[in-house]
Amino acid sequence: MPIDPKVALGQIVDPTETTWDKQALILYALGLGVGVGQSQVDQKRVLQYTYEKDLKAMPTYAVCPVYSSLMNIFNIEGMSFNPMMLLHGEQCTEIVKGPLPLEATVITEGKVTGVYDKGKAAIVTMDFISKDKESGDVLIKNTFTAFIRGEGGFGGDAKAPAPGNEAPDRAPDEVIEYGTTTSQALLFRLSGDPNPLHCDPDMAKMAGFDIPILHGLCTYGNVGRGVIEAYADNDPERFKSIRCRFSKPVFPGETVVVEMWKESDTKIICQAKAKERDVLVMSNGCVELLG
């Protein structure tokens, strides 16, 4: 049976347990491309994310505990669909109790909070919270929005919430470029997203792409990194939250251009482009910082 909003809405995603340590945080930073294309390795831009001495967590790692929970959405009643038709539409990540610890075990719980009929596609939103296993404290909140091609037409609500955070009609206040490597998706997937769309040419073609694409969450992490560099004096502990809409894919080897507009000392509007194609790949972005 296809997606049934009356059944799916409110369904609980089976909880999962995730453990990370310093090595996992370093692997994630390397998967983002930290250090790629830099003539020298400096402390604030590279080593604080990749060296155990004085290590700090890249805050967008906070999305990683959701990966295993997302594998359980196919067990949800009313959510029958071809997984190769799923695209990551939007994402929001908030660090509730920071900074993100260097080692932790969390229990992630999720719930289907929205099902929308867009005619030729369905939009499904799921909210997740990740609690520290020992203390029970909520450390992280995530909202995942899936765009599922070919699964509309079930007669549900068509009006999904607007993403907001439109880029101002002026030149960006700050611009930072990050190079990616042709093998970057192979490294980034080791942080918990094994989707073959990002490594298997045959699976990528089944999904409608000529070659495997880079994870949208890799670009997501680099947008967060850019804001930390430009507006938080390279201090990741000032990071509070990030949200965005994924517009187009990035192909491994392309240059990601992060454009930023300062709304206030704690709110930065942002978007990202693939430089070589001059294509907007991430839009409606907003990063909130601690004051």
Secondary structure, DSSP 8 states (H G I E B T S, - for coil): ----HHHHTT-EEEEEEEEE-HHHHHHHHHHHTTTTT-SS--IIIIIHHH-STT----GGGGGTTHHHHHGGGGGSTT----GGGEEEEEEEEEESSSS--SSEEEEEEEEEEEEEE-SSEEEEEEEEEEEETTT--EEEEEEEEEEEET---S--------------SS--SEEEEEE--TTHHHHHGGGS---GGGT-HHHHHHTT-SS--B-HHHHHHHHHHHHHHHHSTT-GGGEEEEEEEE-S-B-TT-EEEEEEEESSSSEEEEEEEETTTTEEEEEEEEEEE--
